[in-house]
Amino acid sequence: MCGIVGYIGKQKAYPVLMDGLHRLEYRGYDSAGVAIVDEKNNLVIKSVGRVANLEQKIGEKEILGTIGIAHTRWATHGKPSDRNSHPHQDCTGNISLVHNGIVENYLDLKKNLEKKGHKFKSETDSEVIAHQIEEFNKKLGYEESVFETLKMIHGTYGLAIVNKQEPDKIIVARSGSPLVLGIGDGEYIIASDVSAIIRHTQQVVYLEDGEVAIITKDNYAVKTIKNKSKDKEITNLDWSFDKAEKQGYAHFMLKEIFEQPAAIEDAIRGRLIVEEGMARLGGLRTVAKELKKIEKIIIVSCGTSYHAGLIGEYMLEEYAGIPVEVEYASEFRYRKPIINSKTAVIAISQSGETADTLAAIREAKNKGALTLGIVNTVGSTIARETDAGVYNHAGPEIGVASTKAFTSQLSIFVLLTLMLGRQKDMSLVTGQRIARELKKIPRLIEVILKQDKEIKRVAKKYAKYTDFLYLGRKYNFPIAIEGALKIKEISYVHAEGYPTGEMKHGPIALIDKDFPSIFIATKDSVYEKTISGMQEIKARGGKIIAIATEGDKEIAKIADDVIYIPKTLEMLTPLLSVVPLQLFAYFVGVAKGLDVDKPRNLAKSVTVE
């Protein structure tokens, strides 16, 4: 949550910072601000609302200076306003900083600083950091003041700090909130994630918790919070700048829905061995012996990734014969999970920085579990802190609502099921059948995407409704929940996702002519039971949209509208059935005139608990 950009180099800082803010706007857009520093000035401009509002406020004003920091905010402490926007300053106006995270002890720090005469301008927790640095700076040097302040902070932070009195450097620090340092040609770019960096350089250094980087135009040094030097590895990014552009699509979300065939191909490339009915996951090679001893798997994740985990549970239990539990990462630490050395805990996260999921992994490691990650972002915290893992290779996902990351996660669960299942009782024939059908999935998704005009027509027809019930069974029960989440996120429509069999235990009381139901009613082992559920809704005057298997003409006699998907194996059906639901949510949002890439109150990466 929130986006940080910093620049120091040969170019004017302002255009680089603004470009970075636009690329990070999916992380927060309640307000935005920029600070440019040189020997004479510490220029700070802030505005409530989107980054475009900040640009409009600045207008044609020429902003010089080659060092600066900028921020786009997702509000935690204090409502969105100019005074609560970042950057925040100390009393003197010399020190400016931007902050992601939460300072849990800010009230105690603030009271102490107010007693010493400090005047606060905002309601935020972040401002106390600037004043605390100022207080230490009365007796200590600037850098030492920053280190001493960091030792006092309880909570999480990603920080970028500039000082008019030492205008040749930016100091950045991380504890629980991601920061990446991009290394260019005579310039450095700091950002919350690589999407703000890839236009300028492919070389980055990922900061770890408890690390501080002091960056000048000529060099950088990374230190621990105890001010001891630390060597860091430079990583080459595998994301291209083009992948982070819309490339002619109206929205990133639509582009990313249409990228799903390629994303799945990238997820399985080099990993799927069809003739052996097997998968090889190189990222798990180092823990192969431990995996063979595993007796239980716990999947921890949040949001859309949690729904991927629910489907992974069905796959792993049915085909690999391993007991699986799926936990909300946000609740995992607050119960007493039964974990031992024969438990594998799998964390799923697109960003690899989700605070709750990271906390769950740390708890699992403390209890002796084998920790694995399914992560899209190379070099992210979860990728580094798990014992081993698998990368999605889906490329940057800019739209706040996850689409291609979800289907690539499902593809990896199929690979994992093949790998673990073939080590146990899965036959060669079964493995080959799953592998052959998985290889076909990208082409089958392309068939669904060609129906986008028909799905748009259906979406427009139902865009006026304010309530939906999404229903599915077995593998498609989690897809019902995911479909409901998508329309909530994108269209601000109330929707409930339920197992079809649970409908009679309460939700059916809501059904009337103004409460449509969306059934995932594919030809599978629970098809007849799903049809019975549809009849019950129909008998009560409810409208029905069905996601059905190609060739099923009978279902059109029950449903008001039908969207067809190709036939595949039951376990792979979610990879197809989710696509029309993604498009339906997208087109409903567009019909309502909403910004589907940046839905209100949401941020792409949730880096605070």
C-alpha positions as CSV (number, residue, x, y, z in Angstrom):
1,M,0.0,0.0,0.0
2,C,1.2,3.5,-0.9
3,G,3.8,4.1,-3.5
4,I,7.3,5.6,-3.0
5,V,9.6,6.9,-5.7
6,G,13.0,8.6,-5.2
7,Y,15.5,9.8,-7.8
8,I,19.1,11.1,-7.6
9,G,21.2,11.5,-10.7
10,K,21.9,13.7,-13.8
11,Q,18.3,14.2,-15.0
12,K,15.7,16.6,-13.7
13,A,14.1,14.6,-10.9
14,Y,10.5,15.9,-11.3
15,P,9.6,14.1,-14.6
16,V,11.1,10.8,-13.4
17,L,9.2,11.0,-10.1
18,M,5.9,11.8,-11.8
19,D,6.3,8.9,-14.2
20,G,7.0,6.6,-11.3
21,L,4.0,7.9,-9.4
22,H,1.7,7.1,-12.3
23,R,3.1,3.6,-12.4
24,L,2.6,3.1,-8.7
25,E,-0.8,4.7,-8.5
26,Y,-2.4,1.3,-8.2
27,R,-0.7,1.1,-4.7
28,G,-2.6,4.2,-3.4
29,Y,-4.4,7.2,-4.8
30,D,-6.0,9.1,-2.0
31,S,-3.4,11.9,-2.4
32,A,0.1,12.5,-3.9
33,G,3.1,14.7,-3.3
34,V,6.6,15.5,-4.4
35,A,9.7,17.0,-2.7
36,I,12.6,18.3,-4.8
37,V,15.7,19.4,-2.8
38,D,18.9,21.4,-3.6
39,E,21.2,23.7,-1.7
40,K,18.7,26.5,-1.7
41,N,15.3,24.9,-1.7
42,N,13.3,22.0,-0.3
43,L,10.2,22.3,-2.6
44,V,7.2,20.3,-1.4
45,I,4.0,20.2,-3.4
46,K,1.0,18.0,-2.4
47,S,-2.5,17.4,-3.5
48,V,-5.5,15.3,-2.5
49,G,-6.8,12.8,-5.1
50,R,-5.1,11.2,-8.0
51,V,-1.6,11.9,-9.4
52,A,-3.2,13.9,-12.2
53,N,-4.5,16.4,-9.5
54,L,-0.9,16.9,-8.4
55,E,0.2,17.5,-12.0
56,Q,-2.6,20.0,-12.5
57,K,-1.6,21.9,-9.3
58,I,2.0,22.1,-10.5
59,G,0.9,23.2,-14.0
60,E,3.5,24.7,-16.2
61,K,5.8,25.6,-13.3
62,E,9.4,24.6,-14.1
63,I,10.8,22.4,-11.4
64,L,14.6,22.2,-11.4
65,G,16.7,19.9,-9.2
66,T,18.1,16.4,-9.7
67,I,17.2,14.9,-6.3
68,G,13.7,14.2,-5.1
69,I,11.2,11.9,-3.5
70,A,7.5,11.4,-4.2
71,H,4.6,9.5,-2.8
72,T,1.1,8.3,-3.7
73,R,-1.0,7.6,-0.5
74,W,-3.4,4.9,0.6
75,A,-4.8,6.5,3.8
76,T,-4.3,4.8,7.2
77,H,-3.9,7.5,9.9
78,G,-5.8,10.7,8.9
79,K,-8.4,11.2,6.1
80,P,-7.2,12.1,2.6
81,S,-6.3,15.8,2.6
82,D,-3.4,18.1,1.5
83,R,-2.0,18.3,5.0
84,N,-2.1,14.5,5.5
85,S,-0.4,13.9,2.2
86,H,3.2,13.0,1.9
87,P,6.0,14.2,1.9
88,H,6.0,15.3,5.6
89,Q,8.5,17.8,7.0
90,D,10.1,18.7,10.3
91,C,9.6,22.1,12.0
92,T,12.5,23.7,10.1
93,G,11.4,22.5,6.7
94,N,14.9,21.0,6.1
95,I,13.9,17.4,6.4
96,S,11.3,15.8,4.1
97,L,10.3,12.2,3.9
98,V,7.8,9.8,2.5
99,H,6.6,6.7,4.4
100,N,4.8,3.5,3.7
101,G,3.7,1.5,6.7
102,I,2.4,2.2,10.2
103,V,4.3,3.6,13.2
104,E,2.5,1.8,16.0
105,N,4.1,3.9,18.8
106,Y,3.6,7.2,17.1
107,L,1.3,8.6,19.8
108,D,4.0,8.2,22.5
109,L,6.7,9.7,20.2
110,K,4.4,12.6,19.3
111,K,3.6,13.4,22.9
112,N,7.2,13.4,23.8
113,L,8.1,15.6,20.8
114,E,5.3,18.1,21.5
115,K,6.7,18.5,25.1
116,K,9.9,19.5,23.5
117,G,8.2,22.2,21.4
118,H,7.6,20.4,18.1
119,K,4.5,21.6,16.1
120,F,2.7,19.0,14.0
121,K,0.7,19.8,10.9
122,S,-0.9,16.5,10.0
123,E,-2.9,13.7,11.7
124,T,-0.6,11.1,10.3
125,D,1.8,8.7,12.2
126,S,4.4,9.4,9.5
127,E,5.1,13.0,10.5
128,V,6.6,12.0,13.8
129,I,9.6,10.4,12.0
130,A,10.6,13.7,10.5
131,H,10.4,15.5,13.8
132,Q,12.3,12.7,15.6
133,I,15.1,13.0,13.1
134,E,15.1,16.8,13.7
135,E,15.3,16.3,17.4
136,F,18.3,14.0,17.3
137,N,19.9,16.2,14.7
138,K,20.2,19.0,17.3
139,K,23.0,17.0,18.9
140,L,24.0,14.3,16.3
141,G,24.9,14.2,12.7
142,Y,22.1,13.8,10.1
143,E,22.9,10.2,9.2
144,E,23.3,9.2,12.8
145,S,20.0,10.9,13.6
146,V,18.2,8.8,11.1
147,F,19.7,5.6,12.5
148,E,18.7,6.5,16.0
149,T,15.2,7.4,14.9
150,L,14.8,4.0,13.2
151,K,15.7,2.3,16.4
152,M,12.8,4.0,18.2
153,I,10.1,3.1,15.6
154,H,7.8,0.2,16.4
155,G,5.8,-1.0,13.4
156,T,6.5,-1.1,9.7
157,Y,8.2,1.3,7.3
158,G,9.5,2.0,3.9
159,L,11.2,5.4,4.0
160,A,12.9,7.8,1.7
161,I,14.4,10.9,3.3
162,V,16.0,14.1,2.0
163,N,17.6,17.0,3.8
164,K,18.2,20.5,2.4
165,Q,21.3,20.8,4.6
166,E,22.8,17.7,2.9
167,P,21.2,17.9,-0.5
168,D,23.5,15.4,-2.2
169,K,21.9,12.2,-0.8
170,I,18.8,10.2,-0.2
171,I,18.5,7.9,2.7
172,V,16.1,5.0,2.4
173,A,15.2,2.3,5.0
174,R,13.0,-0.7,5.1
175,S,11.2,-2.7,7.8
176,G,8.2,-4.7,6.6
177,S,7.4,-2.5,3.6
178,P,9.2,-3.2,0.3
179,L,11.8,-0.9,-1.3
180,V,13.9,-1.5,-4.4
181,L,17.0,0.4,-5.5
182,G,17.4,0.7,-9.3
183,I,21.0,1.2,-10.5
184,G,21.2,3.2,-13.7
185,D,24.0,5.0,-15.6
186,G,25.0,7.7,-13.2
187,E,21.6,7.7,-11.5
188,Y,19.6,5.8,-8.9
189,I,15.8,5.2,-8.6
190,I,14.2,4.1,-5.4
191,A,10.7,2.6,-5.5
192,S,8.1,0.5,-3.7
193,D,8.2,-2.0,-6.6
194,V,10.0,-2.5,-9.9
195,S,7.2,-1.1,-12.1
196,A,8.5,2.4,-11.4
197,I,12.1,1.4,-12.2
198,I,12.0,-0.9,-15.3
199,R,11.8,2.1,-17.7
200,H,15.2,3.3,-16.5
201,T,17.2,0.1,-15.6
202,Q,17.0,-3.6,-15.3
203,Q,19.5,-3.8,-12.5
204,V,18.1,-3.6,-8.9
205,V,19.0,-4.2,-5.3
206,Y,16.3,-5.5,-3.0
207,L,16.5,-4.1,0.5
208,E,15.8,-6.5,3.3
209,D,14.1,-5.6,6.6
210,G,16.4,-3.7,8.9
211,E,18.5,-2.3,6.1
212,V,19.3,1.3,5.3
213,A,20.7,2.6,2.0
214,I,22.6,5.9,1.7
215,I,22.5,7.0,-1.9
216,T,24.5,9.8,-3.6
217,K,24.8,10.6,-7.3
218,D,28.0,8.6,-7.5
219,N,27.5,5.6,-5.2
220,Y,25.4,3.9,-2.7
221,A,26.1,2.0,0.6
222,V,23.8,-0.4,2.4
223,K,24.0,-0.7,6.1
224,T,22.2,-2.5,8.9
225,I,20.1,-0.5,11.4
226,K,23.1,-0.7,13.7
227,N,25.1,1.2,11.1
228,K,27.3,-1.6,9.9
229,S,28.1,-2.0,6.2
230,K,26.5,-4.8,4.2
231,D,27.3,-6.3,0.8
232,K,24.3,-6.6,-1.5
233,E,23.7,-8.7,-4.7
234,I,22.6,-6.9,-7.8
235,T,19.6,-8.6,-9.5
236,N,18.7,-8.4,-13.2
237,L,15.0,-8.0,-13.8
238,D,13.2,-10.3,-16.2
239,W,10.3,-7.8,-16.7
240,S,10.3,-5.6,-19.8
241,F,9.0,-2.0,-19.9
242,D,6.6,-3.0,-22.7
243,K,4.9,-5.4,-20.4
244,A,4.0,-2.6,-18.0
245,E,2.2,-0.6,-20.7
246,K,-1.4,-0.9,-21.8
247,Q,-0.4,-1.6,-25.5
248,G,-3.6,-0.3,-26.9
249,Y,-6.1,-1.8,-24.4
250,A,-8.5,0.5,-22.7
251,H,-7.4,-0.7,-19.2
252,F,-4.7,-2.7,-17.7
253,M,-7.3,-5.1,-16.4
254,L,-8.6,-5.9,-19.8
255,K,-5.0,-6.3,-21.1
256,E,-4.2,-8.7,-18.3
257,I,-7.3,-10.8,-18.9
258,F,-6.3,-11.2,-22.5
259,E,-2.7,-12.0,-21.5
260,Q,-3.8,-15.1,-19.6
261,P,-3.0,-17.6,-22.4
262,A,0.5,-16.3,-22.6
263,A,0.8,-16.1,-18.8
264,I,-0.2,-19.8,-18.4
265,E,2.2,-20.8,-21.1
266,D,5.0,-19.0,-19.3
267,A,4.0,-20.7,-16.0
268,I,4.2,-24.2,-17.4
269,R,7.1,-23.7,-20.0
270,G,10.0,-26.0,-19.3
271,R,8.2,-27.5,-16.3
272,L,5.6,-29.8,-17.9
273,I,6.8,-33.2,-19.2
274,V,3.8,-34.5,-21.1
275,E,5.2,-37.9,-22.1
276,E,6.1,-38.7,-18.5
277,G,2.9,-37.2,-17.1
278,M,5.1,-35.3,-14.8
279,A,6.2,-31.8,-13.8
280,R,9.7,-30.6,-12.8
281,L,9.8,-27.5,-10.6
282,G,13.4,-26.4,-10.4
283,G,12.7,-24.0,-7.6
284,L,11.8,-26.9,-5.3
285,R,14.8,-29.0,-6.2
286,T,16.7,-28.0,-3.0
287,V,13.9,-29.3,-0.8
288,A,13.0,-32.5,-2.8
289,K,13.9,-34.8,0.1
290,E,11.9,-32.8,2.6
291,L,8.9,-32.7,0.3
292,K,8.8,-36.5,0.0
293,K,8.4,-36.7,3.8
294,I,5.5,-34.2,4.0
295,E,2.3,-35.5,5.6
296,K,0.2,-32.3,5.5
297,I,0.1,-29.0,3.5
298,I,-1.2,-25.7,4.8
299,I,-1.8,-23.0,2.2
300,V,-1.8,-19.4,3.5
301,S,-2.9,-16.5,1.4
302,C,-5.3,-13.5,1.1
303,G,-7.9,-12.3,-1.4
304,T,-7.8,-13.8,-4.8
305,S,-4.7,-15.9,-3.9
306,Y,-6.7,-17.5,-1.2
307,H,-9.3,-18.6,-3.7
308,A,-6.4,-20.2,-5.8
309,G,-5.4,-22.0,-2.6
310,L,-8.9,-23.4,-2.2
311,I,-8.7,-24.9,-5.7
312,G,-5.2,-26.2,-5.0
313,E,-6.6,-28.0,-2.0
314,Y,-9.1,-29.9,-4.2
315,M,-6.3,-30.8,-6.7
316,L,-3.7,-31.9,-4.1
317,E,-6.1,-34.0,-2.0
318,E,-7.8,-35.7,-5.0
319,Y,-4.7,-36.5,-7.1
320,A,-1.7,-36.3,-4.7
321,G,-3.5,-37.8,-1.7
322,I,-2.1,-35.2,0.7
323,P,-4.2,-33.6,3.5
324,V,-4.5,-29.9,2.8
325,E,-5.8,-27.0,4.8
326,V,-6.3,-23.5,3.4
327,E,-6.0,-20.6,5.8
328,Y,-6.6,-16.8,5.6
329,A,-3.1,-15.6,6.2
330,S,-4.5,-12.7,8.2
331,E,-5.9,-15.1,10.8
332,F,-3.1,-17.8,10.7
333,R,-1.1,-16.3,13.5
334,Y,-4.0,-15.7,15.8
335,R,-4.9,-19.4,16.3
336,K,-2.7,-22.2,17.2
337,P,-2.1,-24.2,14.0
338,I,-0.8,-27.7,14.4
339,I,2.5,-27.6,12.6
340,N,5.6,-29.8,12.7
341,S,8.6,-30.7,10.5
342,K,6.4,-32.9,8.3
343,T,4.2,-29.9,7.5
344,A,4.7,-27.8,4.4
345,V,3.3,-24.3,4.5
346,I,2.7,-22.8,1.0
347,A,2.4,-19.0,0.7
348,I,0.7,-17.6,-2.3
349,S,1.2,-13.9,-3.2
350,Q,1.3,-12.0,-6.5
351,S,3.5,-9.3,-5.1
352,G,5.5,-11.4,-2.7
353,E,5.1,-8.6,-0.2
354,T,1.6,-9.2,1.4
355,A,2.1,-8.4,5.0
356,D,-0.3,-11.0,6.4
357,T,1.1,-13.7,4.3
358,L,4.7,-12.8,5.2
359,A,3.8,-12.9,8.9
360,A,2.2,-16.3,8.4
361,I,5.3,-17.7,6.8
362,R,7.5,-16.4,9.6
363,E,5.2,-18.0,12.1
364,A,5.4,-21.3,10.3
365,K,9.2,-21.2,10.1
366,N,9.3,-20.6,13.8
367,K,7.3,-23.7,14.3
368,G,9.6,-25.8,12.2
369,A,7.6,-26.2,9.0
370,L,9.0,-26.4,5.5
371,T,8.0,-23.1,3.9
372,L,7.3,-22.7,0.1
373,G,6.2,-19.7,-2.0
374,I,4.2,-19.3,-5.1
375,V,5.1,-15.7,-6.1
376,N,5.0,-13.6,-9.2
377,T,7.6,-11.0,-8.3
378,V,11.2,-12.1,-8.5
379,G,13.3,-11.1,-5.5
380,S,10.3,-10.2,-3.3
381,T,10.4,-10.7,0.4
382,I,8.3,-13.9,0.4
383,A,10.4,-15.3,-2.4
384,R,13.5,-14.7,-0.3
385,E,12.3,-15.8,3.1
386,T,10.7,-19.1,2.1
387,D,12.8,-22.2,2.0
388,A,12.0,-22.7,-1.7
389,G,9.3,-21.8,-4.2
390,V,8.0,-21.4,-7.7
391,Y,7.7,-18.2,-9.7
392,N,4.6,-17.5,-11.8
393,H,6.5,-15.7,-14.5
394,A,3.3,-13.9,-15.4
395,G,4.9,-10.5,-15.8
396,P,3.8,-7.3,-14.1
397,E,0.1,-7.2,-13.1
398,I,-0.9,-3.5,-12.8
399,G,-4.6,-3.7,-12.5
400,V,-5.6,-3.8,-8.8
401,A,-8.0,-6.8,-9.3
402,S,-5.9,-9.9,-9.9
403,T,-6.6,-11.8,-13.1
404,K,-3.6,-13.4,-14.9
405,A,-1.8,-13.9,-11.6
406,F,-4.7,-16.0,-10.4
407,T,-4.8,-18.3,-13.4
408,S,-1.0,-18.7,-13.4
409,Q,-1.2,-19.6,-9.7
410,L,-3.8,-22.3,-10.6
411,S,-1.4,-23.6,-13.3
412,I,1.4,-24.0,-10.8
413,F,-0.9,-25.9,-8.5
414,V,-1.6,-28.3,-11.3
415,L,2.2,-28.7,-11.8
416,L,2.7,-29.2,-8.1
417,T,-0.2,-31.8,-8.0
418,L,1.5,-33.7,-10.9
419,M,4.9,-33.6,-9.2
420,L,3.7,-34.8,-5.8
421,G,1.0,-37.1,-7.2
422,R,3.4,-39.0,-9.4
423,Q,5.7,-39.5,-6.4
424,K,2.8,-41.2,-4.7
425,D,-0.1,-43.2,-6.3
426,M,-0.9,-41.2,-9.4
427,S,-0.6,-43.4,-12.5
428,L,1.4,-42.6,-15.6
429,V,-1.8,-42.5,-17.6
430,T,-3.5,-40.1,-15.3
431,G,-0.5,-37.9,-15.2
432,Q,-0.3,-37.9,-19.0
433,R,-3.9,-37.0,-19.3
434,I,-3.7,-34.0,-16.9
435,A,-0.5,-32.8,-18.6
436,R,-2.0,-33.0,-22.1
437,E,-5.1,-31.2,-21.1
438,L,-3.1,-28.5,-19.2
439,K,-1.1,-27.8,-22.3
440,K,-4.3,-27.1,-24.2
441,I,-5.6,-24.6,-21.7
442,P,-4.1,-21.4,-23.2
443,R,-5.8,-22.2,-26.6
444,L,-9.1,-22.9,-24.8
445,I,-8.9,-19.6,-23.0
446,E,-8.4,-17.9,-26.4
447,V,-11.8,-19.4,-27.5
448,I,-13.5,-17.8,-24.5
449,L,-11.8,-14.4,-25.1
450,K,-13.3,-14.4,-28.6
451,Q,-16.7,-14.2,-26.9
452,D,-15.9,-10.9,-25.3
453,K,-18.6,-9.0,-27.3
454,E,-21.3,-11.5,-26.1
455,I,-20.1,-11.2,-22.5
456,K,-20.1,-7.4,-22.8
457,R,-23.7,-7.6,-24.0
458,V,-24.7,-9.8,-21.0
459,A,-22.8,-7.5,-18.7
460,K,-24.7,-4.4,-20.0
461,K,-28.0,-6.2,-19.5
462,Y,-27.3,-6.8,-15.8
463,A,-25.3,-3.7,-15.0
464,K,-28.3,-2.1,-13.3
465,Y,-28.6,-4.8,-10.7
466,T,-27.1,-4.1,-7.2
467,D,-27.0,-7.7,-5.8
468,F,-25.7,-11.0,-7.2
469,L,-25.4,-14.6,-5.9
470,Y,-22.5,-16.6,-7.4
471,L,-22.9,-20.4,-7.0
472,G,-20.6,-23.3,-7.8
473,R,-19.8,-26.8,-6.6
474,K,-16.5,-28.7,-6.0
475,Y,-13.7,-27.2,-8.1
476,N,-15.9,-24.3,-9.1
477,F,-17.1,-23.4,-5.6
478,P,-13.9,-21.2,-5.1
479,I,-14.6,-19.7,-8.6
480,A,-18.0,-18.6,-7.4
481,I,-16.3,-16.8,-4.5
482,E,-13.7,-15.3,-6.8
483,G,-16.4,-14.2,-9.3
484,A,-18.3,-12.5,-6.5
485,L,-15.1,-10.8,-5.3
486,K,-14.3,-9.5,-8.8
487,I,-17.6,-7.8,-9.3
488,K,-17.4,-6.3,-5.7
489,E,-13.9,-5.0,-6.4
490,I,-14.5,-3.6,-9.9
491,S,-18.2,-2.6,-9.9
492,Y,-19.0,-1.9,-6.3
493,V,-21.8,-4.3,-6.5
494,H,-22.9,-6.4,-3.6
495,A,-22.3,-10.1,-4.4
496,E,-22.1,-13.3,-2.4
497,G,-20.2,-16.4,-3.4
498,Y,-21.5,-19.7,-2.1
499,P,-21.3,-23.5,-2.6
500,T,-24.5,-24.4,-4.5
501,G,-25.5,-26.9,-1.9
502,E,-25.4,-24.1,0.8
503,M,-27.9,-21.9,-1.0
504,K,-30.9,-23.7,0.6
505,H,-29.4,-23.0,4.0
506,G,-30.1,-19.3,4.0
507,P,-29.1,-17.3,0.9
508,I,-32.2,-18.4,-1.1
509,A,-34.2,-16.1,1.1
510,L,-32.7,-13.2,-0.8
511,I,-33.8,-14.4,-4.2
512,D,-36.4,-12.4,-6.2
513,K,-36.6,-10.9,-9.6
514,D,-34.1,-8.2,-8.7
515,F,-31.4,-10.6,-7.3
516,P,-29.8,-12.5,-10.2
517,S,-27.7,-15.7,-9.7
518,I,-24.6,-16.7,-11.7
519,F,-24.2,-20.5,-11.7
520,I,-21.0,-22.2,-12.8
521,A,-22.8,-25.2,-14.3
522,T,-20.2,-27.1,-16.3
523,K,-20.6,-30.8,-17.4
524,D,-18.7,-32.4,-14.5
525,S,-19.3,-34.9,-11.6
526,V,-21.7,-32.5,-9.9
527,Y,-23.6,-31.2,-12.9
528,E,-27.0,-32.7,-12.1
529,K,-26.9,-31.3,-8.5
530,T,-26.0,-27.9,-10.0
531,I,-29.0,-28.1,-12.3
532,S,-31.3,-28.9,-9.3
533,G,-30.0,-25.7,-7.7
534,M,-30.8,-23.7,-10.8
535,Q,-34.4,-25.0,-10.8
536,E,-34.9,-23.9,-7.2
537,I,-33.8,-20.4,-8.1
538,K,-36.0,-20.4,-11.2
539,A,-39.0,-21.5,-9.2
540,R,-38.6,-18.4,-7.1
541,G,-38.5,-15.9,-10.0
542,G,-34.8,-15.4,-9.9
543,K,-32.8,-14.5,-13.0
544,I,-30.0,-16.9,-13.9
545,I,-26.7,-16.5,-15.9
546,A,-25.0,-19.8,-16.5
547,I,-21.4,-20.6,-17.3
548,A,-21.8,-23.8,-19.1
549,T,-19.9,-26.3,-21.2
550,E,-20.0,-26.0,-25.0
551,G,-22.7,-28.1,-26.5
552,D,-25.0,-28.0,-23.5
553,K,-28.2,-26.9,-25.2
554,E,-30.5,-28.0,-22.4
555,I,-29.2,-25.5,-19.9
556,A,-30.5,-22.6,-22.1
557,K,-34.0,-23.8,-21.2
558,I,-33.4,-22.9,-17.5
559,A,-31.0,-20.0,-17.6
560,D,-31.9,-16.5,-18.9
561,D,-28.4,-16.1,-20.4
562,V,-25.6,-18.6,-21.0
563,I,-21.9,-18.1,-21.6
564,Y,-20.2,-21.2,-22.9
565,I,-16.7,-22.5,-22.2
566,P,-14.8,-25.4,-23.8
567,K,-14.8,-28.8,-22.2
568,T,-11.7,-29.9,-20.2
569,L,-10.9,-32.1,-17.2
570,E,-12.9,-31.3,-14.2
571,M,-9.8,-30.3,-12.2
572,L,-8.8,-27.8,-14.9
573,T,-12.3,-26.3,-15.3
574,P,-11.5,-23.3,-13.0
575,L,-8.8,-22.1,-15.4
576,L,-11.6,-21.6,-17.9
577,S,-14.7,-20.8,-15.9
578,V,-13.1,-17.8,-14.2
579,V,-12.4,-16.0,-17.4
580,P,-16.0,-15.0,-18.4
581,L,-16.5,-13.9,-14.7
582,Q,-13.5,-11.6,-15.0
583,L,-14.8,-10.2,-18.2
584,F,-18.3,-9.8,-16.8
585,A,-17.1,-7.9,-13.8
586,Y,-14.9,-5.7,-16.1
587,F,-17.7,-4.9,-18.5
588,V,-20.1,-4.1,-15.7
589,G,-17.6,-1.7,-14.2
590,V,-17.0,0.0,-17.5
591,A,-20.8,0.3,-18.1
592,K,-21.0,2.1,-14.8
593,G,-18.3,4.5,-15.8
594,L,-15.9,3.3,-13.1
595,D,-12.0,3.3,-13.1
596,V,-11.6,-0.5,-13.2
597,D,-7.8,-0.4,-12.8
598,K,-8.0,1.7,-9.6
599,P,-11.1,0.7,-7.7
600,R,-11.9,2.9,-4.7
601,N,-10.4,2.1,-1.3
602,L,-8.2,-0.8,-2.7
603,A,-4.5,-1.1,-3.2
604,K,-2.7,-3.7,-5.3
605,S,-0.2,-4.8,-2.6
606,V,-1.4,-4.9,1.0
607,T,1.9,-4.3,2.9
608,V,0.4,-3.3,6.3
609,E,-1.6,-5.5,8.7
